[in-house]
Amino acid sequence: ATNANSVKVQHYLDYLTVSFSAVPTASSAVVVKDGTTVIWTSRVGIGAVSPVHFDFSHRPLRNTAGALLSAECSASLGDGIIIVTQMVGHSNVTSTPA
């Protein structure tokens, strides 16, 4: 049997952490996307100290229900530097009877 309910999931981003393996020798934009649309941007600059934290807990960023919520650096921070983004948030699931 299948569930005839319509389920919508919306994701909320409360915290974003960007870590890198060495001191950046180049700057990069940090972007959060709702699907392919950029909904927030900031920068990690040359000489930044890892990790860099962004707190959205008082007004979380949210995606369009069903779309991917993602975070990334738009460019390298320098040769051989490994970048890790960590997203912490919560989700809201609603179900509507068919």
Secondary structure, DSSP 8 states (H G I E B T S, - for coil): ----SEEEEEEEEEEEEEEESS--SS-EEEEEEETTEEEEEEEE-TT--S-EEEE-TTS-EE--TTS-EEEEESS-SSTT--EEEEEEEEEEEEEE--
